[in-house]
């Protein structure tokens, strides 16, 4: 009987596990988007434009929303119904990830702008 109980609980689907999984996925995806800023600076010598960064924010939001929907559907398949707590948790994680991306991109851009060499003043003018 003990084996059947442990087997039952071993196959249960817990929303917290799905939320933790999504949070790890969101952190990884956000890090990839932040790395793209560094790659852009390395390749072009300047940070991406404001428009490019806003496009990335939109793409990040879309990608995380699609992943959250995927996680929610997997949870529904295992449980037979959706979880409002999981949905709310995914929304919170998406919001935090986008805010983290914006915070990091602002910091990276500010540091990069301050590191640019000053244009020498031409005294002959």
ABEGO torsion letter per residue (X at the ends): XAAAAAAAAAABBBAAAAAAAAAAAAAAAAAAAAAAAAAAAAAAGBBBBAAAAAAAAAAAAAAAAAAAAAAAAAAAAAAGBBBAAAAAAAAAAAAAAAAAAAAAAAAAAAAAAAABBBBBBBAAX
